[in-house]
């Protein structure tokens, strides 16, 4: 007399831990951050980014791009002010 295990007896499936193969590469992180900055990130990429586990690469790439953006704007403003005087 063999019966299937009840719902309470079934072993819970563990969530597979993310391996290096699941993690997006540098270019994927850069493209993802740029797309998010412009507001054109796809839902599939957003889900991939949030399921990758570690937000640190995205934060680092964002900060680098933010600094570059601010320096670019400051350079353009300096150039325009210098040319107008």
N, C-alpha and C positions, 0 to 999 in steps of 0.2 A: 504494500500500500504506500505508494510514493505520491506525494502531492507537491504542487509548486509552493515555494515559500510565500508567505503572506507579505503584504506591503511592508509590515514592520520588520520582517526578517530579511528582506532583500538588502544586500550590502549596498551602501551608498557609493555611487561612482565618484571618484575623486576627480577634481578638475585637473587636467593635465598642466603641469608646470610649463611655463614658456621656455623654450630652448633657444639657442642662438639662431636657429633656422627660422623661428617665428618672428624674431625681432627685425624691424625695418632697418635698412642700411642708412648710411649717411645721406645719400641722395634722396631717399624716400622721406627722411626727416626734413631735409631742406625744402623739398617740393611741398610737403605737407604744411610746414610752417608758413611758407610764402602763400600758399592757397588760403590758409586760414586768415592770414593778415589781410588779404584782399577780399575775403568773405566768399570765396568760391569753392570751399572744401566740399568734396562729395561725402555723402552719408557713409558709403562703404569705407572710405579712407579715414573718416572720423572714428568709426567703430574700430578699425584696425589700430589706429593710434592709441585709443583709450584702452584697448585690450592688450597692448604690448607690455604693460606692467610698469615700466620705469619712465616717469615723465622727465627725468633729468636731461636727456639729449634734446628734447623739444624745448625745454627752458633755456638751455645754453645757446641753441641755435637762434631762438627768439631774441635773447639779449644781444647777441652779436649783430643780428639784423637791425635791431632797434638802435644800437649805437651807430651803426653805419648809416642808417636813415637820418638820425639827428645830425651827425657830422656832415652828411650830404646837404641837408637843408641849411645848416650854418654856413657851409662853404658857398652855396649858391647865393645866400643873402649877402655874404661878405663880398662876393664878386660883383653883384648888382650894385651894392652901395659904393664899392670902389670905382666902378665904371661911371656911376652917375655924378661923382664929384669932380 
